[in-house]
Every structure is written in C-alpha cells, then in structure tokens.
Amino acid sequence: MFRMVKTEIWKLKRYHMIWAGVFLMLLSVLLTLFSTTALDGTVWTFSFFTEQVIKNNATMIFPMCIALIAGYIIAREGKDDTLKSILTIPVSYSNLLWGKLLVCALLSLLFGLVSAVFTIIADLMMGFPGISVTSVLQTFIQIILNCLFLYIAVMPIIAFAARIPNGHMIGTIIAFVYGYGGMFASGDTMLANIYPVTASLGLISYRSYDAAVHWNVLICLLSMIVAWVMSAVFIFTTKGNVPVKIAKKHKKTIAKKGW
C-alpha cells in the first residue's frame, strides 16, 4: 500500500486539476471577503472571519472540490488507457482505489493548509481585530481538520461514483448538493450532529463558545464512522471493469460496374 500511495503521489505532478483545488480554496476566502462589504451591522473580527470561511468551505466549496479532484484522479486510469495494464499485476481494483483515496486524504490536508494560509493573509490585509498566536494556531487546526473530516463525509459519494463509468462529474454534482444541504441541517441541533457535513463542524468545536450551539461529539464521530464504513462497502464491492474499445466495422464499398 505504501508503494501504491507513493506512486499516486508521483502521478500528481502531471495533474493540473490540483491547481483547481487551490483556486477553489482561494474562492472560498474571496466569497467571505465579499460578504464583509455588506452593511448589516456585523462586527468582523479575526475569529469570526475564520468561522465564515469554515462555513463556506463546508457548505459550498470543499465537498464539490474534493469530489471533483478525487473522481478525476480515479477516472484518469481509464481515460489514459492504463487501467488494463495495472490490473495485470497482482493488485486488486479495490486496493488501487484505497491507494488513490489515501492520496486524496493527504490532498484534503494540503487544501486545508492552503485555505488556512489564504484566510490568515486575508485577515491581515483587512486588519480585523483579535489576531493572536492562539487564534492563528486555532485557525490552522480547525480548517485543516475540517477539510479532512469533510473528505471522510464525502467519501461514500466518491466511492459510489467510482463504480460508474465516467461518474466523477455525477459525483461532483451530488457532492455539491450534499454540501449545500448542510445549511439546512444546521437549523436543527440533532440533525446537525447526524448529518456528516455539519458533523465535521462539531468535531472541530465550531462556534462552541456560543450558548445556542450544542455539539454531541460522540454522535458526530459516529456519523464519520458510518460514512467511512459505507465507503469501505462501496470500494470492496467494486469491480475494476476495463473499458473495452469497440472497433467500428468499416462498410465495404461495392465497386460500380461499367462506366
């Protein structure tokens, strides 16, 4: 498995799609910056800006982002016509998927780090009050861990989409709707703890200082475990079907007799 993950990391060098993930992390911060221009009486501080970036990541950007990139990485073997060569070695298709998904977990940590850096840069540019060493460390820890937990929450969609030929775009659309549903789930305390997207917020103690916010860490953790188990079931029951290219039959041209 280590060699498989190492090989997948080498392959990332030729995937320009990774830069799309970096851009989407920047987009989340830019959307939050745009919301600061609203004259609604909101007092923006360093911590509050970070919280809004985390919320935008969870409900709008990251589920779609990681589903798109993970699906792209999985689908490349079929598009590059290398899957049939890989399956000739004694490696099962499920192990191949696990290797790719582990690399995507590392990517989610990387994107979380990038998002945290963009967030702190934006905070410094805007001059929001409340910045300190503790708040900066909290920003890094919360955003990075949240991206990892969001990846686990989206894993069942990625694993299911891998069963469908060229299903990564379908998975991306489902992941976007799935993430956006977190906005509605957050309105109910119990549903927020159960719904995997919002459960990821509970595991990082998102706005836990607010008396109106109640997180049950055990339920949130169970939600993540259920998502991981569902992903494992989809992966272990997936068969690697090598796409077969159907040769087109050329019609025989009948030579006309005479002039």
Secondary structure in CASP SS format (residue, H / E / C, confidence):
PFRMAT SS
TARGET T0000
AUTHOR 0000-0000-0000
METHOD secondary structure of the structure
MODEL  1
M C 1.00
F H 1.00
R H 1.00
M H 1.00
V H 1.00
K H 1.00
T H 1.00
E H 1.00
I H 1.00
W H 1.00
K H 1.00
L H 1.00
K H 1.00
R H 1.00
Y C 1.00
H C 1.00
M H 1.00
I H 1.00
W H 1.00
A H 1.00
G H 1.00
V H 1.00
F H 1.00
L H 1.00
M H 1.00
L H 1.00
L H 1.00
S H 1.00
V H 1.00
L H 1.00
L H 1.00
T H 1.00
L H 1.00
F H 1.00
S H 1.00
T C 1.00
T C 1.00
A C 1.00
L C 1.00
D C 1.00
G C 1.00
T C 1.00
V C 1.00
W C 1.00
T C 1.00
F H 1.00
S H 1.00
F H 1.00
F H 1.00
T H 1.00
E H 1.00
Q H 1.00
V H 1.00
I H 1.00
K H 1.00
N H 1.00
N H 1.00
A H 1.00
T H 1.00
M H 1.00
I H 1.00
F H 1.00
P H 1.00
M H 1.00
C H 1.00
I H 1.00
A H 1.00
L H 1.00
I H 1.00
A H 1.00
G H 1.00
Y H 1.00
I H 1.00
I H 1.00
A H 1.00
R H 1.00
E H 1.00
G H 1.00
K H 1.00
D C 1.00
D C 1.00
T C 1.00
L H 1.00
K H 1.00
S H 1.00
I H 1.00
L C 1.00
T C 1.00
I C 1.00
P C 1.00
V C 1.00
S C 1.00
Y H 1.00
S H 1.00
N H 1.00
L H 1.00
L H 1.00
W H 1.00
G H 1.00
K H 1.00
L H 1.00
L H 1.00
V H 1.00
C H 1.00
A H 1.00
L H 1.00
L H 1.00
S H 1.00
L H 1.00
L H 1.00
F H 1.00
G H 1.00
L H 1.00
V H 1.00
S H 1.00
A H 1.00
V H 1.00
F H 1.00
T H 1.00
I H 1.00
I H 1.00
A H 1.00
D H 1.00
L H 1.00
M H 1.00
M H 1.00
G C 1.00
F C 1.00
P C 1.00
G C 1.00
I C 1.00
S C 1.00
V H 1.00
T H 1.00
S H 1.00
V H 1.00
L H 1.00
Q H 1.00
T H 1.00
F H 1.00
I H 1.00
Q H 1.00
I H 1.00
I H 1.00
L H 1.00
N H 1.00
C H 1.00
L H 1.00
F H 1.00
L H 1.00
Y H 1.00
I H 1.00
A H 1.00
V H 1.00
M H 1.00
P H 1.00
I H 1.00
I H 1.00
A H 1.00
F H 1.00
A H 1.00
A C 1.00
R C 1.00
I C 1.00
P C 1.00
N C 1.00
G C 1.00
H H 1.00
M H 1.00
I H 1.00
G H 1.00
T H 1.00
I H 1.00
I H 1.00
A H 1.00
F H 1.00
V H 1.00
Y H 1.00
G H 1.00
Y H 1.00
G H 1.00
G H 1.00
M H 1.00
F H 1.00
A H 1.00
S C 1.00
G C 1.00
D C 1.00
T H 1.00
M H 1.00
L H 1.00
A H 1.00
N H 1.00
I H 1.00
Y C 1.00
P H 1.00
V H 1.00
T H 1.00
A H 1.00
S H 1.00
L H 1.00
G H 1.00
L H 1.00
I C 1.00
S C 1.00
Y C 1.00
R C 1.00
S C 1.00
Y C 1.00
D C 1.00
A C 1.00
A C 1.00
V C 1.00
H C 1.00
W C 1.00
N C 1.00
V H 1.00
L H 1.00
I H 1.00
C H 1.00
L H 1.00
L H 1.00
S H 1.00
M H 1.00
I H 1.00
V H 1.00
A H 1.00
W H 1.00
V H 1.00
M H 1.00
S H 1.00
A H 1.00
V H 1.00
F H 1.00
I H 1.00
F H 1.00
T C 1.00
T C 1.00
K C 1.00
G C 1.00
N C 1.00
V C 1.00
P C 1.00
V C 1.00
K C 1.00
I C 1.00
A C 1.00
K C 1.00
K C 1.00
H C 1.00
K C 1.00
K C 1.00
T C 1.00
I C 1.00
A C 1.00
K C 1.00
K C 1.00
G C 1.00
W C 1.00
END
